[in-house]
Amino acid sequence: MKTTSPRRSIASSAQRATGRLAQFGALVSLAALVACGGNDNTELDDDVQLGVATAPASIAAPASTAAGVSAPEPASAPAATKEDATETLSAAVIAAHAVPAGLTWRGVNLAGAEFTASQLPGIYAKHYVYPSVSSASYFQSKGMNFVRLPFLWERLQPTLNSSLDTAELQRLKAFVDGATAKGLTVMIDPHSYGRYRKQTVGSAAVPNAAFADFWRRVAGQFKGNNKVVFGLMNEPYGMATETWVSAANAAIRSIRNAGAANVILVPGNAWTGAHSWNATGYGTANGVAMKQIVDPANNMLIEVHQYLDADSSGTSSTCTRATIGAERLVAFTTWLRANGKRGFLGEFAAADNSTCKQALAGMLAYMQANKDVWAGWSYWAAGPWWGSADMFSIEPTGSTDKPQMSVLQPYL
């Protein structure tokens, strides 16, 4: 029987910095592991006004290899194996998988497969569940065309550098194949916070080559489906930004070497918050380090998350003001345009109150007005086990829409 999913936490910056680093471990005693949209840079953005190109003021910058933060590992591609037949990506193949122009993807996170991280692998339908294609059909009927599908890396690949689990892969493929056959685009999202069994990617325990191996195997399964988008990782945190960039580049190379031209969504460090993109409280700013991300196929998007409460953590039903949604995207939007990149808002949400719904509408309108650099968005969250009591959920109650759907609907 499912219990209520936890949400984000930690009130003060210091507490949040400590709490976030402990969060993954703490969640193992809870019923579900969910994504978080905040980071340790409280209210950096609240003086940013719409249309202003300046970045948020940064806070004190500790050394990126401070205690508790792993030092960067040199990026390296995994060695070729018998099952790794490198293919040449032709221009035609890349074109068939290309990121659509404009603000094309509008969708939702369908949570469930990442639930109960305390139980690995866990018992299917008791500790976690994949959404059904019929669950996705409801959102498609509302005009959505995109699903972000969170799952746990540890379940899909129980041992590093080893084969994918057959049963788990079939569950993943059943949803992906069914949903994409209906015309939906599906983003597959290892929802593991830049970690494998609590050890950070790029560390000695989880070297870049292991992360690249995982993505080589996954890419080989889905490279024939141009409706599948690869989200490299949910919300990396607690490492040097250079460490994450090195790991991401290794995975991207591995995906392309596997012959997969699928769109890749690359998050930043520090929970990939849009509002803190140029901040330095977590080390080198994403706005600096993420310029070093390289995709040989040039078919990627930069993924950010953004919540609307005071600390951008997504733990409160109170939004700071009605304009905060758009305001928190300004600096990142400016960065995208200045660097020739395009972005995707992988998580955002609003509670059912007037201020938050105005902020949500403003955020959607802002992306629409800047569709030259925004490719789409996916709302957090829905799913068969999401529970109607969650303040952000848009999972319908029977045939009744949640109030937030009335805000999303004009943008679908």
PEJOTA-V120842 format. One record per residue. N is the residue number from 1. RES is the residue in three letters. PHI is phi in degrees with one decimal (999 if undefined). PSI is psi in degrees with one decimal (* if undefined). Layout:
[[N/RES/PHI/PSI] [N/RES/PHI/PSI]]
//
This chain:
[[1/MET/999/133.7] [2/LYS/-75.3/140.8] [3/THR/-109.1/168.7] [4/THR/-62.9/136.7] [5/SER/-73.9/137.7] [6/PRO/-73.7/156.8] [7/ARG/-115.2/-162.3] [8/ARG/-74.8/167.0] [9/SER/-151.3/-175.4] [10/ILE/82.0/110.4] [11/ALA/-79.6/-52.6] [12/SER/-91.2/164.0] [13/SER/-60.0/-46.9] [14/ALA/-64.3/-45.2] [15/GLN/-62.8/-40.3] [16/ARG/-66.2/-39.3] [17/ALA/-61.7/-44.9] [18/THR/-70.5/-44.0] [19/GLY/-65.6/-37.9] [20/ARG/-63.9/-41.1] [21/LEU/-65.3/-28.9] [22/ALA/-93.7/-7.5] [23/GLN/-61.6/-43.5] [24/PHE/-60.4/-43.2] [25/GLY/-67.1/-38.2] [26/ALA/-66.5/-33.5] [27/LEU/-68.0/-16.8] [28/VAL/-65.6/-16.0] [29/SER/-95.1/1.7] [30/LEU/-107.0/175.8] [31/ALA/-81.9/-23.5] [32/ALA/-153.8/146.6] [33/LEU/-101.3/118.3] [34/VAL/-119.2/160.2] [35/ALA/-74.2/157.1] [36/CYS/-125.0/144.6] [37/GLY/-105.6/-5.5] [38/GLY/-97.8/-176.4] [39/ASN/-154.7/-162.5] [40/ASP/-95.6/30.3] [41/ASN/-123.7/79.3] [42/THR/-63.1/127.6] [43/GLU/53.6/31.5] [44/LEU/-63.0/-26.2] [45/ASP/-98.1/-3.6] [46/ASP/-71.3/-7.4] [47/ASP/-101.1/0.6] [48/VAL/-78.0/127.4] [49/GLN/-106.0/154.9] [50/LEU/-55.6/132.9] [51/GLY/84.9/-6.7] [52/VAL/-83.2/129.6] [53/ALA/-87.2/-7.6] [54/THR/-73.3/149.2] [55/ALA/-80.6/159.2] [56/PRO/-62.2/151.0] [57/ALA/-63.6/141.3] [58/SER/-92.5/161.2] [59/ILE/-103.6/177.5] [60/ALA/-53.7/137.0] [61/ALA/-107.0/107.7] [62/PRO/-73.4/162.5] [63/ALA/-59.6/140.6] [64/SER/-67.6/-13.1] [65/THR/-112.4/34.7] [66/ALA/-62.9/168.6] [67/ALA/-56.2/134.9] [68/GLY/88.3/-5.4] [69/VAL/-116.6/125.3] [70/SER/-71.1/142.1] [71/ALA/-75.1/153.9] [72/PRO/-63.1/142.1] [73/GLU/-103.6/136.2] [74/PRO/-56.7/133.6] [75/ALA/-67.3/139.2] [76/SER/-149.4/138.4] [77/ALA/-80.7/146.1] [78/PRO/-67.8/149.7] [79/ALA/-67.1/148.0] [80/ALA/-68.3/144.6] [81/THR/-126.4/177.5] [82/LYS/-61.1/-30.1] [83/GLU/-93.0/8.1] [84/ASP/-118.3/74.1] [85/ALA/-84.2/101.6] [86/THR/-64.7/132.8] [87/GLU/-114.8/156.1] [88/THR/-90.0/127.6] [89/LEU/-84.3/112.7] [90/SER/-79.7/162.1] [91/ALA/-59.6/-35.9] [92/ALA/-67.1/-40.5] [93/VAL/-65.7/-44.7] [94/ILE/-61.7/-43.0] [95/ALA/-61.6/-36.3] [96/ALA/-68.4/-21.4] [97/HIS/-108.6/7.9] [98/ALA/-63.0/149.4] [99/VAL/-60.9/128.0] [100/PRO/-63.9/151.6] [101/ALA/-74.0/151.3] [102/GLY/76.0/-175.3] [103/LEU/-84.4/81.6] [104/THR/-91.8/-42.1] [105/TRP/-93.5/125.5] [106/ARG/-134.9/118.9] [107/GLY/-161.6/-152.0] [108/VAL/-148.0/151.0] [109/ASN/-82.5/123.7] [110/LEU/-102.7/95.5] [111/ALA/-80.1/162.5] [112/GLY/145.7/-45.2] [113/ALA/-73.9/-14.8] [114/GLU/-97.6/2.1] [115/PHE/-68.5/155.8] [116/THR/56.0/62.8] [117/ALA/-66.8/-13.6] [118/SER/-70.4/-17.1] [119/GLN/-113.3/102.7] [120/LEU/-121.3/119.1] [121/PRO/-79.3/-18.5] [122/GLY/88.3/166.6] [123/ILE/-102.3/123.2] [124/TYR/-63.2/139.8] [125/ALA/73.4/-1.6] [126/LYS/-113.8/-48.6] [127/HIS/-99.2/-23.5] [128/TYR/-159.4/165.4] [129/VAL/-155.9/146.5] [130/TYR/-89.2/147.1] [131/PRO/-68.5/157.2] [132/SER/-89.3/159.8] [133/VAL/-63.4/-33.3] [134/SER/-65.9/-30.6] [135/SER/-63.7/-41.8] [136/ALA/-67.1/-29.9] [137/SER/-63.1/-33.3] [138/TYR/-58.3/-47.1] [139/PHE/-70.7/-32.4] [140/GLN/-65.2/-36.6] [141/SER/-65.8/-22.0] [142/LYS/-85.5/-7.9] [143/GLY/112.1/0.5] [144/MET/-77.1/149.7] [145/ASN/-131.4/14.2] [146/PHE/-144.5/137.0] [147/VAL/-128.1/128.8] [148/ARG/-96.4/122.4] [149/LEU/-112.0/99.7] [150/PRO/-76.0/143.7] [151/PHE/-152.2/173.8] [152/LEU/-101.2/128.7] [153/TRP/-53.6/-44.1] [154/GLU/-63.0/-27.3] [155/ARG/-79.2/-40.0] [156/LEU/-73.3/-33.9] [157/GLN/-130.7/87.2] [158/PRO/-62.1/-24.0] [159/THR/-130.9/131.8] [160/LEU/-57.6/143.7] [161/ASN/63.3/22.3] [162/SER/-122.9/174.1] [163/SER/-60.7/153.6] [164/LEU/-71.3/145.0] [165/ASP/-65.0/126.0] [166/THR/-61.6/-47.5] [167/ALA/-65.3/-42.6] [168/GLU/-68.0/-39.5] [169/LEU/-62.0/-40.1] [170/GLN/-66.0/-36.2] [171/ARG/-64.2/-44.8] [172/LEU/-62.4/-46.5] [173/LYS/-67.7/-33.9] [174/ALA/-60.3/-44.2] [175/PHE/-69.8/-47.5] [176/VAL/-60.5/-48.9] [177/ASP/-63.3/-41.5] [178/GLY/-67.9/-42.6] [179/ALA/-70.5/-42.3] [180/THR/-70.1/-29.6] [181/ALA/-63.5/-26.8] [182/LYS/-85.4/0.0] [183/GLY/99.4/0.1] [184/LEU/-79.2/146.1] [185/THR/-91.8/134.4] [186/VAL/-119.5/125.8] [187/MET/-96.7/119.6] [188/ILE/-91.8/130.5] [189/ASP/-130.9/98.8] [190/PRO/-64.6/108.0] [191/HIS/-93.9/60.6] [192/SER/-122.7/13.2] [193/TYR/58.8/35.0] [194/GLY/70.9/28.4] [195/ARG/-137.6/159.3] [196/TYR/-136.4/116.5] [197/ARG/48.8/46.2] [198/LYS/76.8/-2.5] [199/GLN/-99.1/135.0] [200/THR/-72.8/145.4] [201/VAL/-62.3/138.3] [202/GLY/91.7/-2.0] [203/SER/-90.0/173.8] [204/ALA/-63.3/-32.1] [205/ALA/-74.0/-32.5] [206/VAL/-132.0/75.2] [207/PRO/-66.6/161.3] [208/ASN/-54.3/-35.7] [209/ALA/-61.6/-32.8] [210/ALA/-71.2/-40.6] [211/PHE/-63.9/-42.3] [212/ALA/-64.6/-37.9] [213/ASP/-61.9/-44.1] [214/PHE/-56.3/-47.9] [215/TRP/-72.4/-28.6] [216/ARG/-61.3/-44.7] [217/ARG/-67.2/-43.4] [218/VAL/-66.2/-44.4] [219/ALA/-59.3/-37.8] [220/GLY/-63.1/-27.4] [221/GLN/-79.4/-28.1] [222/PHE/-120.8/3.6] [223/LYS/-65.6/-18.8] [224/GLY/-83.9/-2.3] [225/ASN/-115.6/105.7] [226/ASN/-77.5/2.1] [227/LYS/-92.0/1.4] [228/VAL/-102.0/129.2] [229/VAL/-110.9/137.9] [230/PHE/-98.4/109.9] [231/GLY/-89.6/112.8] [232/LEU/-56.9/-40.8] [233/MET/-172.1/142.3] [234/ASN/-79.9/122.4] [235/GLU/43.2/66.1] [236/PRO/-58.4/146.1] [237/TYR/-159.1/167.0] [238/GLY/69.8/30.7] [239/MET/-146.3/165.9] [240/ALA/-65.9/141.4] [241/THR/-60.2/-35.4] [242/GLU/-62.7/-33.9] [243/THR/-61.9/-46.2] [244/TRP/-65.4/-42.5] [245/VAL/-60.3/-42.1] [246/SER/-62.5/-43.5] [247/ALA/-65.8/-42.9] [248/ALA/-62.8/-43.3] [249/ASN/-63.2/-38.0] [250/ALA/-63.3/-42.3] [251/ALA/-66.9/-40.5] [252/ILE/-62.3/-45.5] [253/ARG/-60.0/-40.9] [254/SER/-64.9/-40.8] [255/ILE/-61.9/-46.3] [256/ARG/-69.1/-37.1] [257/ASN/-66.2/-23.6] [258/ALA/-79.1/-1.3] [259/GLY/86.2/16.8] [260/ALA/-97.8/123.8] [261/ALA/-101.7/7.1] [262/ASN/-54.6/151.5] [263/VAL/-60.4/136.5] [264/ILE/-113.9/131.3] [265/LEU/-103.3/123.2] [266/VAL/-113.6/115.7] [267/PRO/-83.3/166.3] [268/GLY/-93.8/-175.7] [269/ASN/-79.6/175.3] [270/ALA/57.6/49.1] [271/TRP/62.6/15.1] [272/THR/48.2/44.9] [273/GLY/-72.5/130.7] [274/ALA/-63.4/-40.3] [275/HIS/-67.9/-22.2] [276/SER/-111.8/20.9] [277/TRP/-58.5/-35.6] [278/ASN/-103.7/9.2] [279/ALA/-81.1/163.9] [280/THR/-124.5/8.0] [281/GLY/-63.1/-19.2] [282/TYR/-104.8/11.1] [283/GLY/114.8/-145.7] [284/THR/-61.2/131.4] [285/ALA/-61.6/143.8] [286/ASN/-53.3/-39.6] [287/GLY/-60.8/-19.7] [288/VAL/-96.4/-56.5] [289/ALA/-68.0/-34.1] [290/MET/-72.7/-7.2] [291/LYS/-68.3/-15.8] [292/GLN/-91.3/1.1] [293/ILE/-68.3/131.9] [294/VAL/-128.2/126.8] [295/ASP/-117.8/113.3] [296/PRO/-57.8/-26.4] [297/ALA/-92.7/-6.5] [298/ASN/51.6/48.5] [299/ASN/-135.5/59.0] [300/MET/-134.5/162.9] [301/LEU/-128.2/154.4] [302/ILE/-95.3/124.2] [303/GLU/-99.7/131.0] [304/VAL/-125.9/163.5] [305/HIS/-124.4/151.8] [306/GLN/-156.4/125.1] [307/TYR/-111.7/171.1] [308/LEU/-115.2/2.6] [309/ASP/-84.3/-179.3] [310/ALA/-58.5/-37.8] [311/ASP/-109.0/12.7] [312/SER/61.1/23.5] [313/SER/-89.9/-19.4] [314/GLY/74.2/29.5] [315/THR/-106.1/-8.4] [316/SER/-121.9/148.0] [317/SER/-85.1/-0.3] [318/THR/-96.7/124.2] [319/CYS/-98.5/142.3] [320/THR/-64.3/-36.2] [321/ARG/-167.1/168.1] [322/ALA/-69.1/-17.9] [323/THR/-101.1/2.3] [324/ILE/-66.2/-30.4] [325/GLY/-60.3/-49.8] [326/ALA/-69.0/-41.5] [327/GLU/-58.2/-39.5] [328/ARG/-74.6/-7.4] [329/LEU/-99.4/-9.1] [330/VAL/-62.1/-53.0] [331/ALA/-63.1/-40.3] [332/PHE/-67.6/-39.4] [333/THR/-61.4/-42.3] [334/THR/-61.3/-42.3] [335/TRP/-62.0/-44.2] [336/LEU/-56.6/-49.0] [337/ARG/-66.2/-40.8] [338/ALA/-68.1/-25.2] [339/ASN/-110.7/11.4] [340/GLY/65.0/32.1] [341/LYS/-110.3/166.5] [342/ARG/-127.3/151.5] [343/GLY/-121.4/165.2] [344/PHE/-139.5/132.9] [345/LEU/-94.4/98.4] [346/GLY/-78.3/-24.6] [347/GLU/-145.9/137.2] [348/PHE/-167.0/161.3] [349/ALA/-166.3/167.7] [350/ALA/-150.0/143.5] [351/ALA/-80.4/168.7] [352/ASP/-85.6/75.6] [353/ASN/-146.9/163.8] [354/SER/-60.6/-47.0] [355/THR/-63.0/-45.7] [356/CYS/-67.0/-38.2] [357/LYS/-69.9/-33.3] [358/GLN/-66.4/-41.1] [359/ALA/-64.6/-38.3] [360/LEU/-64.0/-45.8] [361/ALA/-63.0/-39.4] [362/GLY/-64.6/-38.1] [363/MET/-63.2/-46.1] [364/LEU/-64.3/-41.3] [365/ALA/-65.5/-37.0] [366/TYR/-64.3/-43.8] [367/MET/-63.5/-39.3] [368/GLN/-62.2/-40.1] [369/ALA/-70.7/-18.8] [370/ASN/-118.2/39.7] [371/LYS/-69.2/-8.3] [372/ASP/-67.4/-25.6] [373/VAL/-119.6/-5.3] [374/TRP/-108.8/125.6] [375/ALA/-94.9/-18.8] [376/GLY/163.0/-170.5] [377/TRP/-156.7/157.0] [378/SER/-139.0/122.4] [379/TYR/-74.5/143.6] [380/TRP/-103.3/113.0] [381/ALA/-161.7/178.5] [382/ALA/-149.2/-173.2] [383/GLY/138.2/157.7] [384/PRO/-64.7/-24.1] [385/TRP/-108.7/18.9] [386/TRP/-75.4/-23.8] [387/GLY/80.0/122.6] [388/SER/-67.7/-15.9] [389/ALA/-77.7/-16.6] [390/ASP/-63.6/134.9] [391/MET/-69.0/-20.1] [392/PHE/-104.3/-14.3] [393/SER/-59.5/138.6] [394/ILE/-114.9/17.0] [395/GLU/-64.8/124.2] [396/PRO/-66.6/150.8] [397/THR/-97.2/100.3] [398/GLY/64.6/-120.3] [399/SER/-101.5/9.6] [400/THR/-96.2/124.2] [401/ASP/-70.2/150.6] [402/LYS/-76.5/153.2] [403/PRO/-56.7/-34.3] [404/GLN/-64.1/-23.1] [405/MET/-63.0/-29.1] [406/SER/-69.3/-24.9] [407/VAL/-80.2/-41.5] [408/LEU/-69.6/-34.0] [409/GLN/-52.8/-44.8] [410/PRO/-63.3/-15.6] [411/TYR/-103.1/8.0] [412/LEU/-96.9/*]]
//
